[in-house]
Amino acid sequence: MIDFNKAVDKYTDLILETEKYIWANPETGYKEFKTSAYMEKTFRDLGYDLVMAEGITGFYTVVDTGKPGPEVLVLAELDSIICFDHPDSNPETGAVHSCGHHAQCAALVGFAAALKEPGVLDELCGKIRICAVPAEELLEIEYRSKLKAEGKIKYFGGKSEFLSRGYFDGVDIAFMIHTAGSFGCKKGSVGCVTKRIIYKGVAAHAGGAPHMGKNALYAANCGLNAVNAIRETFTEADLIRVHPIITDGGSMVNAIPEKVVLESYVRGASYDAIIKNNQKVNQAFTGAALSVGTNIEIIDAPGYSPLVNNPDMIELTKDAMALALPHQTFNHDDKFGTGSTDMGDLCCIMPAIHPYCGGATGTSHGKDFRIEDKKVACVESAKLQLCMLWLLLKDDAMRAKEIIKNFTPLFASKEEYLTFVDGLNTSGDRIEYLGDGAASVNIK
């Protein structure tokens, strides 16, 4: 057995330089131009030939062991979040890696560099697809809607987009390790649909003739209250989460707002729960518009699928922890988390896992998040990933083949999955005022 830890340790300086650079240059999804370019140069300097994503950020490369076997996908995410209150955020954009994705990228560099060391691939078979993927954080929906309207993307999430483009064709199994406060794994996490809600009123002078207007902001406030009023109808097992924000609340104080825009998700533990409760939310938002006499446009789009971490991959991760990082503790929580990730999209069609490594402190997505122990978050993460790969592909990929054999996908193929999520797209005004006090309402 090759000393995988030694193979990674050789590149500690490169790993930590990557973490430092990407932390200092945070960029949100589909805008990771500096980050993607830095990662591209680093990979090319390591001797990799890359397939660059056409028209967007990100890339992948395939390492062929020269022996037949399954193909394993190993990922890291390029994008940051937005948190203006974080002391290290970009003062203009608010972008900051208060998500730990910069550490993921650093670990992926260490993983890729170690694969180039003599002897590391000797015991392995099959292929390894290494991917730097954009846009995991599901934010700036208006910007991504614009990219979608322009035909530059089809899906808001980077993994969904790469999947639809064929960048993961041929992959049999996938894993990605996320940075957190400790090593561990949950049973899975909720999925979501994304929402843009546009209340459409009538402008009027707020002082001189308010009676001539229809106040879109008041309608939006009623909508937020209506959604709050139905929260007790969400069953606990469904893990429904709805959390709207107002992104456009009016243009000036002395005019009745004629347009107010909200963004939200409806999250849930299953697609059935998401679809059922999303209709309730649409009814609440639409009823508020009707009560004030405004119209409402609701644009629903697929967000992320619920993540179900593959049980066999959980056991594999535990075994890899014991081999590569015996001084660390791996905590397995047999519950669903209520965050969402587009790793859920991959687990619909292949065995996948999204565990966590330690090294971070503070609140995820908060103003105090940072990497406290960079060697744990970056270097040890790379060691764990290399050991997971070794367990999967050694001995003629016996373990990977067994995991694939035991896996029952939610969808029979990529095409079936994409057809389903495409059906979640809906848009348009939800009220037609017919005159004489009558109106026709569509909440689906």
C-alpha positions as MATLAB code, in Angstrom:
seq = 'MIDFNKAVDKYTDLILETEKYIWANPETGYKEFKTSAYMEKTFRDLGYDLVMAEGITGFYTVVDTGKPGPEVLVLAELDSIICFDHPDSNPETGAVHSCGHHAQCAALVGFAAALKEPGVLDELCGKIRICAVPAEELLEIEYRSKLKAEGKIKYFGGKSEFLSRGYFDGVDIAFMIHTAGSFGCKKGSVGCVTKRIIYKGVAAHAGGAPHMGKNALYAANCGLNAVNAIRETFTEADLIRVHPIITDGGSMVNAIPEKVVLESYVRGASYDAIIKNNQKVNQAFTGAALSVGTNIEIIDAPGYSPLVNNPDMIELTKDAMALALPHQTFNHDDKFGTGSTDMGDLCCIMPAIHPYCGGATGTSHGKDFRIEDKKVACVESAKLQLCMLWLLLKDDAMRAKEIIKNFTPLFASKEEYLTFVDGLNTSGDRIEYLGDGAASVNIK';
ca = [
       0.000    0.000    0.000;
       1.324    3.405   -1.008;
       1.782    5.976    1.766;
      -1.034    8.278    0.607;
      -0.499   10.688    3.476;
       3.097   11.214    2.397;
       1.967   11.794   -1.198;
      -0.344   14.592   -0.031;
       2.060   16.084    2.511;
       4.564   16.752   -0.274;
       2.150   19.371   -1.642;
       1.205   21.073    1.620;
       2.587   24.441    0.509;
       0.647   24.298   -2.777;
      -2.528   23.327   -0.932;
      -2.262   26.178    1.554;
      -1.355   28.700   -1.166;
      -4.551   27.702   -2.986;
      -6.627   28.157    0.171;
      -5.093   31.585    0.774;
      -5.646   32.843   -2.772;
      -9.255   31.710   -3.122;
     -10.170   33.030    0.339;
      -8.832   36.429   -0.736;
     -10.741   36.375   -4.042;
     -14.295   35.209   -3.303;
     -16.824   35.113   -6.136;
     -20.433   33.970   -6.240;
     -21.892   31.328   -8.538;
     -21.275   31.556  -12.283;
     -19.025   34.550  -11.557;
     -15.998   32.594  -10.295;
     -13.724   33.915  -13.034;
     -10.572   34.458  -10.951;
     -11.133   31.295   -8.951;
     -11.692   29.101  -11.985;
      -8.678   30.609  -13.771;
      -6.457   30.044  -10.727;
      -7.579   26.435  -10.403;
      -7.158   25.910  -14.146;
      -3.561   27.159  -14.072;
      -2.766   25.068  -11.018;
      -4.110   21.907  -12.637;
      -2.319   22.586  -15.916;
       0.917   23.203  -14.028;
       0.435   19.767  -12.462;
       0.271   18.302  -15.953;
      -3.464   17.825  -16.389;
      -5.361   18.236  -19.642;
      -8.685   19.905  -18.874;
     -12.151   20.056  -20.381;
     -13.332   23.599  -19.738;
     -17.029   24.305  -19.261;
     -18.302   26.124  -22.333;
     -19.442   29.676  -21.623;
     -19.338   29.334  -17.841;
     -16.801   28.718  -15.081;
     -15.431   25.338  -14.040;
     -13.757   22.326  -15.629;
     -13.030   18.638  -15.278;
     -10.270   16.194  -16.111;
     -10.201   12.413  -16.337;
      -7.393   10.251  -14.992;
      -7.261    6.804  -16.598;
      -5.461    4.102  -14.630;
      -5.137    2.053  -17.803;
      -7.088   -0.821  -16.276;
     -10.840   -1.303  -16.793;
     -13.152   -0.439  -13.943;
     -15.735    2.059  -12.674;
     -15.322    5.821  -12.921;
     -15.305    7.845   -9.708;
     -16.183   11.539   -9.657;
     -14.453   13.740   -7.066;
     -15.601   17.367   -6.785;
     -14.918   20.719   -5.206;
     -17.055   23.860   -5.410;
     -15.737   27.188   -6.654;
     -18.309   29.687   -5.404;
     -18.714   31.807   -2.294;
     -21.713   33.183   -0.447;
     -22.636   36.815    0.306;
     -22.188   38.205    3.811;
     -21.392   41.929    3.926;
     -20.879   41.773    7.706;
     -17.958   39.360    7.445;
     -14.691   41.266    8.027;
     -13.045   39.564    5.038;
     -15.899   39.992    2.565;
     -15.446   41.842   -0.692;
     -16.620   45.380    0.170;
     -18.302   45.826   -3.219;
     -20.025   42.457   -3.672;
     -20.212   41.096   -0.118;
     -18.742   37.832   -1.411;
     -16.877   35.722    1.144;
     -16.076   32.033    1.541;
     -18.105   31.773    4.721;
     -19.045   28.376    3.316;
     -15.606   26.796    3.202;
     -15.601   26.134   -0.528;
     -12.137   27.650   -0.844;
     -10.851   24.874    1.414;
     -12.577   22.294   -0.774;
     -10.686   23.657   -3.780;
      -7.403   23.532   -1.884;
      -8.066   19.916   -0.893;
      -8.916   19.012   -4.495;
      -5.576   20.468   -5.595;
      -3.821   18.294   -3.012;
      -5.780   15.241   -4.137;
      -4.954   15.884   -7.801;
      -1.293   16.571   -7.086;
      -0.935   13.366   -5.077;
      -2.357   11.320   -7.964;
       0.669   12.407   -9.998;
       3.089   10.837   -7.534;
       4.839    7.640   -8.715;
       3.041    4.478   -7.668;
      -0.156    6.088   -6.406;
      -2.278    4.672   -9.226;
      -0.561    1.281   -9.377;
      -3.104   -0.618   -7.262;
      -6.132    1.110   -8.775;
      -8.311    0.395  -11.780;
     -10.941    2.403  -13.627;
     -10.995    6.164  -14.024;
     -11.050    9.222  -11.776;
     -12.918   12.329  -12.903;
     -11.772   15.420  -10.998;
     -14.122   18.393  -11.240;
     -14.056   22.025  -10.135;
     -17.745   22.899  -10.304;
     -19.418   26.332  -10.097;
     -22.529   27.658   -8.418;
     -23.460   25.398   -5.530;
     -24.801   28.179   -3.330;
     -28.323   28.803   -4.592;
     -28.415   32.601   -4.515;
     -28.767   35.629   -6.822;
     -31.769   33.980   -8.467;
     -32.479   37.067  -10.572;
     -28.945   36.971  -12.044;
     -29.167   33.269  -12.776;
     -32.616   33.739  -14.288;
     -31.035   36.232  -16.667;
     -28.320   33.743  -17.629;
     -31.036   31.153  -18.185;
     -33.081   33.516  -20.347;
     -29.965   34.236  -22.414;
     -29.393   30.522  -22.956;
     -26.078   30.515  -21.074;
     -27.294   28.035  -18.464;
     -30.305   25.786  -18.079;
     -30.052   25.091  -14.352;
     -29.253   27.337  -11.405;
     -26.944   24.788   -9.742;
     -23.547   23.983  -11.189;
     -23.748   20.206  -10.728;
     -27.169   20.085  -12.384;
     -25.809   22.199  -15.227;
     -22.716   20.014  -15.669;
     -24.885   16.900  -15.522;
     -27.205   18.212  -18.248;
     -24.249   19.103  -20.473;
     -22.877   15.576  -20.335;
     -19.831   16.487  -18.268;
     -20.576   13.597  -15.898;
     -21.508   11.029  -18.535;
     -19.793    7.738  -17.805;
     -19.442    8.409  -14.076;
     -20.545    5.557  -11.803;
     -20.041    6.934   -8.300;
     -19.364   10.358   -6.728;
     -18.136   11.998   -3.554;
     -17.312   15.471   -2.303;
     -16.078   16.473    1.148;
     -17.389   19.757    2.546;
     -15.646   21.851    5.192;
     -17.285   22.100    8.628;
     -16.444   22.143   12.308;
     -15.859   18.395   12.574;
     -15.688   15.182   10.565;
     -18.992   13.454   10.000;
     -21.976   12.717    7.828;
     -25.757   12.999    8.030;
     -28.259   10.621    6.501;
     -28.983   13.309    3.925;
     -30.498   16.741    3.505;
     -33.574   18.420    2.064;
     -34.065   19.518   -1.526;
     -35.801   22.643   -2.778;
     -37.510   24.603   -5.513;
     -36.558   28.228   -6.102;
     -39.088   31.024   -6.326;
     -39.252   34.568   -7.634;
     -42.450   36.306   -6.582;
     -43.310   39.593   -8.286;
     -46.205   41.617   -6.902;
     -47.609   43.954   -9.546;
     -49.487   47.008   -8.348;
     -50.295   50.468   -9.676;
     -48.094   53.479   -8.943;
     -49.574   56.700   -7.575;
     -48.414   59.711   -5.586;
     -48.112   58.450   -2.024;
     -49.239   61.740   -0.515;
     -51.409   63.386   -3.132;
     -53.401   60.457   -4.504;
     -52.662   57.172   -2.728;
     -56.210   55.993   -3.426;
     -55.336   55.864   -7.109;
     -52.668   53.226   -6.547;
     -52.503   49.556   -5.689;
     -49.670   49.003   -3.238;
     -47.446   46.067   -4.244;
     -45.455   46.357   -1.001;
     -48.591   45.978    1.117;
     -49.558   42.953   -0.985;
     -46.102   41.463   -0.437;
     -46.361   42.041    3.312;
     -49.741   40.292    3.321;
     -48.131   37.451    1.359;
     -45.337   37.048    3.880;
     -47.867   36.989    6.707;
     -50.021   34.481    4.822;
     -47.051   32.127    4.424;
     -46.289   32.479    8.121;
     -49.929   31.629    8.870;
     -49.700   28.245    7.136;
     -46.448   27.089    8.755;
     -48.304   24.970   11.311;
     -49.730   22.935    8.416;
     -46.235   21.713    7.484;
     -45.712   18.235    8.935;
     -42.474   17.646   10.823;
     -41.492   14.583    8.801;
     -41.489   16.643    5.589;
     -38.900   19.132    6.975;
     -40.454   22.020    5.061;
     -38.545   25.311    5.187;
     -39.738   28.551    3.543;
     -37.677   31.723    4.001;
     -38.520   34.602    1.637;
     -36.526   37.821    1.276;
     -37.503   41.074   -0.444;
     -34.993   41.995   -3.142;
     -36.889   44.995   -4.542;
     -39.264   46.875   -2.238;
     -40.049   50.029   -4.199;
     -38.117   52.843   -5.826;
     -38.972   55.975   -3.808;
     -40.820   56.850   -0.633;
     -43.305   59.273   -2.168;
     -44.720   56.794   -4.673;
     -47.006   53.840   -4.090;
     -44.797   50.846   -4.987;
     -45.992   49.264   -8.213;
     -43.538   46.369   -8.179;
     -42.073   44.358   -5.297;
     -39.903   41.286   -5.811;
     -39.277   38.431   -3.395;
     -37.005   35.419   -3.608;
     -37.521   32.223   -1.674;
     -37.093   28.465   -1.566;
     -39.516   25.809   -0.526;
     -37.371   23.053    0.963;
     -38.454   19.548    1.858;
     -37.264   16.006    2.504;
     -38.869   14.560   -0.647;
     -40.111   15.784   -3.983;
     -43.685   14.846   -3.036;
     -43.440   17.061    0.063;
     -41.836   19.929   -1.860;
     -44.469   19.925   -4.611;
     -47.417   19.631   -2.208;
     -46.261   22.391    0.106;
     -45.059   24.651   -2.690;
     -48.655   24.753   -3.897;
     -49.750   25.847   -0.415;
     -47.157   28.621   -0.482;
     -48.293   29.769   -3.920;
     -51.877   29.868   -2.663;
     -50.849   32.039    0.292;
     -48.857   34.483   -1.835;
     -51.597   34.655   -4.474;
     -54.401   35.110   -1.973;
     -52.562   38.117   -0.565;
     -52.374   39.712   -4.003;
     -56.071   39.092   -4.526;
     -56.946   40.669   -1.183;
     -55.223   43.937   -2.132;
     -56.222   43.956   -5.787;
     -52.737   43.574   -7.246;
     -51.517   40.832   -9.537;
     -48.723   38.407   -8.814;
     -46.243   36.591  -11.020;
     -44.638   33.472   -9.529;
     -41.649   31.930  -11.280;
     -40.846   28.490   -9.892;
     -37.715   26.642  -11.010;
     -35.973   23.460   -9.912;
     -33.484   24.040   -7.146;
     -31.804   20.937   -5.747;
     -32.919   17.386   -5.190;
     -33.031   15.954   -1.673;
     -29.669   14.409   -0.820;
     -29.590   10.820    0.402;
     -26.068    9.801    1.328;
     -25.483    6.274    0.108;
     -25.266    3.935    3.158;
     -22.449    1.874    1.631;
     -20.516    5.078    0.913;
     -20.982    6.150    4.532;
     -19.351    2.907    5.655;
     -16.567    3.425    3.134;
     -15.913    6.913    4.504;
     -15.731    5.553    8.042;
     -13.193    2.953    6.924;
     -11.144    5.579    5.092;
     -11.142    7.774    8.201;
      -9.793    4.888   10.291;
      -6.987    4.298    7.791;
      -6.002    7.830    6.794;
      -6.898    9.866    9.888;
      -7.072    7.524   12.877;
      -6.558   10.462   15.258;
      -9.847   12.044   14.114;
     -13.421   11.111   15.088;
     -16.115   10.571   12.465;
     -19.664   11.323   13.657;
     -22.558    9.682   11.822;
     -25.912   11.395   12.401;
     -28.808    9.288   11.072;
     -30.987   12.343   10.443;
     -31.679   14.716    7.575;
     -30.169   18.184    7.590;
     -32.270   21.127    6.464;
     -29.715   22.789    4.205;
     -29.683   21.934    0.507;
     -26.961   21.002   -1.950;
     -26.848   20.035   -5.601;
     -25.000   16.849   -4.620;
     -28.598   15.739   -4.184;
     -29.005   15.881   -7.950;
     -26.189   13.388   -8.417;
     -27.476   10.986   -5.749;
     -30.708   10.619   -7.754;
     -28.856    8.626  -10.415;
     -25.643    7.310   -8.837;
     -24.307    6.322   -5.400;
     -22.942    9.503   -3.839;
     -21.898   10.947   -0.523;
     -21.404   14.459    0.839;
     -19.572   14.110    4.167;
     -17.806   16.819    6.169;
     -14.294   17.406    7.401;
     -13.265   19.579   10.327;
     -11.089   22.645   10.614;
     -13.683   25.431   10.547;
     -15.071   27.591   13.340;
     -17.963   30.033   13.559;
     -21.366   30.000   11.904;
     -21.658   28.591    8.411;
     -22.699   31.452    6.111;
     -22.170   33.838    9.024;
     -19.877   36.744    9.768;
     -17.600   34.765   12.099;
     -16.914   31.736    9.890;
     -13.296   30.968    9.133;
     -10.866   28.094    8.750;
      -9.171   27.730   12.111;
      -7.030   24.694   11.231;
      -6.066   24.839    7.560;
      -4.142   21.591    7.634;
      -7.211   19.740    8.842;
      -9.637   21.453    6.447;
      -7.381   21.216    3.402;
      -4.527   18.744    3.821;
      -6.335   16.112    5.884;
      -9.378   16.412    3.630;
      -7.188   15.572    0.629;
      -5.754   12.562    2.495;
      -9.237   11.293    3.328;
     -10.381   11.651   -0.283;
      -7.340    9.813   -1.583;
      -7.968    6.969    0.838;
     -11.663    6.807   -0.149;
     -10.594    6.523   -3.781;
      -8.112    3.769   -2.926;
     -10.751    1.748   -1.083;
     -13.130    2.094   -4.018;
     -10.758    1.165   -6.847;
      -8.234   -1.267   -5.363;
      -8.614   -5.051   -5.741;
     -10.183   -4.714   -9.186;
     -12.614   -2.090   -7.752;
     -14.348   -4.795   -5.719;
     -15.837   -2.327   -3.266;
     -16.986    0.198   -5.872;
     -18.633   -2.572   -7.893;
     -20.461   -3.834   -4.816;
     -21.713   -0.328   -3.984;
     -22.935    0.182   -7.547;
     -24.624   -3.237   -7.541;
     -26.498   -2.469   -4.301;
     -27.656    1.004   -5.409;
     -31.251    1.633   -6.486;
     -31.514    5.033   -8.219;
     -34.480    7.337   -7.762;
     -34.482    7.847  -11.529;
     -33.476    5.260  -14.123;
     -31.302    7.660  -16.108;
     -29.979   11.181  -16.338;
     -32.569   11.894  -19.016;
     -35.468   10.719  -16.842;
     -34.219   12.832  -13.957;
     -33.819   15.979  -16.074;
     -37.273   15.512  -17.607;
     -38.749   15.370  -14.111;
     -37.014   18.487  -12.794;
     -37.811   20.399  -15.978;
     -41.458   19.809  -15.113;
     -40.991   21.895  -11.965;
     -40.623   25.041  -14.061;
     -43.733   27.218  -13.952;
     -44.221   30.932  -14.489;
     -46.766   33.610  -15.245;
     -49.333   35.861  -13.609;
     -51.521   33.937  -11.197;
     -54.629   36.154  -11.270;
     -56.875   37.208  -14.127;
     -59.300   39.954  -13.138;
     -62.521   39.370  -15.087;
     -64.520   42.438  -14.132;
     -67.678   42.749  -12.024;
     -65.640   41.627   -8.996;
     -64.746   38.241  -10.482;
     -61.246   36.808  -10.822;
     -59.661   33.575  -12.024;
     -56.756   32.247   -9.933;
     -54.019   29.722  -10.790;
     -51.815   28.525   -7.928;
     -50.027   25.613   -9.624;
];
